[in-house]
Amino acid sequence: MRSPLQRKACGALWAALAVLAPITALGQNGAREQAPRYEFGAELRARAQTRNGGGDDPTKQDAFTTTRLRFDATMRPTRQVRIFVEAQDSHVQGFASGRDNRAFKDPVDIRQGYFALGREDGPLTLFVGRRELSFIDERIIGIRNWSNISPAWDGSELILRRGKDSLSLLAVTQVDISDGFDPPSRTRWVYGAVGVIGSGLGGHQIEPFYFTSRRPVDLASNLGGVLRTAGSRFSGLLAETWDYQVILAGQGGRTESQTQGAWMGVWALGKTLERRRLRPRLGVEWSYASGDSDPQDGRIGTFDTLFPGPHRIYGEQDIVSLRNLRALKTGVELHPRRAWQINVDFLDFRLASRYDGLYQTNFVARAHAPLGGASSAHIGSEVDVVLRYAPAPRVEVSFGVSRFVAGQFVVRQVPGGDSQTFLHTTLLVTL
């Protein structure tokens, strides 16, 4: 059953569709519509990966390969209407029998299927159906393309544009991966609004956002509730070679028996040396997400990361997520030749609260702090090196090596916790 808030949001979006349909059908000042246009595409990705050492999860398979094949088709009956369908076939090989492989395997299924009403660059665009979503640099809702499946969303999004400014209104629910056709989730829905303000700000941009979401606070428990997350992203250029971004968000809500109050912040600064050999870009980033300082006070202080794509942000090994976390990241991006790119990053992870736990990227707690708090907040450090080579415009080969050095919290609180080395190589071909 839908809640009153869900029914109101869905009703509002269908009302918007009813209003927009006759308007967009007129085209631009009654201009003659173009003939139907069809486009087709495909993507093949194959990846092999291996992990040596116990790390923070000693039950992980040491080595396996994954394959992902996608086909898509776009039909444009008129300039105002676009229909898009994407099929996906995902498999895993070499995975240990008996282990849950749902994060890697999803045989032939429809990943996206939606229609868009209104021009892509027009003042109004309405999306209805199943599609991928990305907001706030993938910190709040991300595509998670590293995954062999990648999540999609069912629902509607209405985008209003004027010059450099826009406003997105959405009512969606995440798709659950299953053995058959992937159904929409009944518990992980999101209503929200995301704005983009760029007019009159020079090279700067402000992106305020607000989301109301329903999902378990901890997937290992039955605590469900409604969360409200509000904040903004500030980004742009300082001079010509400096770039920055700041993301701030506060969060409140209630579970069945507890209240929620948490916050997060990201501060990042980068500089590109265009005139230097290798055109290096140097970057530094500090991230903070609050943790729970007292598990017995009836108030949850752990920031809920919603549905981000953290892989490229918080390390290649996906040891942590932006929950109860202090993370320092420094790195350099190099371009020795046009077809080559090298990224080298160093990351250091610590708990924001020694009384809370360590949370993995699927939001489940890897380890909880002992009664009275952990003696050390240091999760560990990680060094990532990724080499990308594009021999042709639609072909990319990458190789990565990552070393995680376990900190005292992992060594003492995570069963089998230890340092580990992660290797991966990927072939990506798009048509």
Stockholm file with secondary structure:
# STOCKHOLM 1.0

chainA/1-431         MRSPLQRKACGALWAALAVLAPITALGQNGAREQAPRYEFGAELRARAQTRNGGGDDPTKQDAFTTTRLRFDATMRPTRQVRIFVEAQDSHVQGFASGRDNRAFKDPVDIRQGYFALGREDGPLTLFVGRRELSFIDERIIGIRNWSNISPAWDGSELILRRGKDSLSLLAVTQVDISDGFDPPSRTRWVYGAVGVIGSGLGGHQIEPFYFTSRRPVDLASNLGGVLRTAGSRFSGLLAETWDYQVILAGQGGRTESQTQGAWMGVWALGKTLERRRLRPRLGVEWSYASGDSDPQDGRIGTFDTLFPGPHRIYGEQDIVSLRNLRALKTGVELHPRRAWQINVDFLDFRLASRYDGLYQTNFVARAHAPLGGASSAHIGSEVDVVLRYAPAPRVEVSFGVSRFVAGQFVVRQVPGGDSQTFLHTTLLVTL
#=GR chainA/1-431 SS CCCHHHHHHHHHHHHHHHHHHHHHTTTTTTCCCCCCEEEEEEEEEEEEEEEESCTTCTTSCSEEEEEEEEEEEEEEEETTEEEEEEEEEEEEESCCTTSCCTTTCEEEEEEEEEEEESCTTSSEEEEEEEECCCBTTTTSBCCCTTSSSCCCEEEEEEEEEETTEEEEEEEEEEECCCSSSCCEEEEEEEEEEEEEBCTTSTTEEEEEEEEEEECCSSTTSCCCEEEEEEEEEEEEEETTTEEEEEEEEEEEEEESSCEEEEEEEEEEEEEECTTSTTCCEEEEEEEEECCCSCTTSSEECCCCCCBCCCTTTSCTTCCCCSSSEEEEEEEEEECSSTTEEEEEEEEEEECSCTTSCEECTTSCEEECCCTTCCSCCEEEEEEEEEEEEEEETTEEEEEEEEEEEECHHHHHHSTTCCCEEEEEEEEEEEC
#=GC SS_cons         CCCHHHHHHHHHHHHHHHHHHHHHTTTTTTCCCCCCEEEEEEEEEEEEEEEESCTTCTTSCSEEEEEEEEEEEEEEEETTEEEEEEEEEEEEESCCTTSCCTTTCEEEEEEEEEEEESCTTSSEEEEEEEECCCBTTTTSBCCCTTSSSCCCEEEEEEEEEETTEEEEEEEEEEECCCSSSCCEEEEEEEEEEEEEBCTTSTTEEEEEEEEEEECCSSTTSCCCEEEEEEEEEEEEEETTTEEEEEEEEEEEEEESSCEEEEEEEEEEEEEECTTSTTCCEEEEEEEEECCCSCTTSSEECCCCCCBCCCTTTSCTTCCCCSSSEEEEEEEEEECSSTTEEEEEEEEEEECSCTTSCEECTTSCEEECCCTTCCSCCEEEEEEEEEEEEEEETTEEEEEEEEEEEECHHHHHHSTTCCCEEEEEEEEEEEC
//
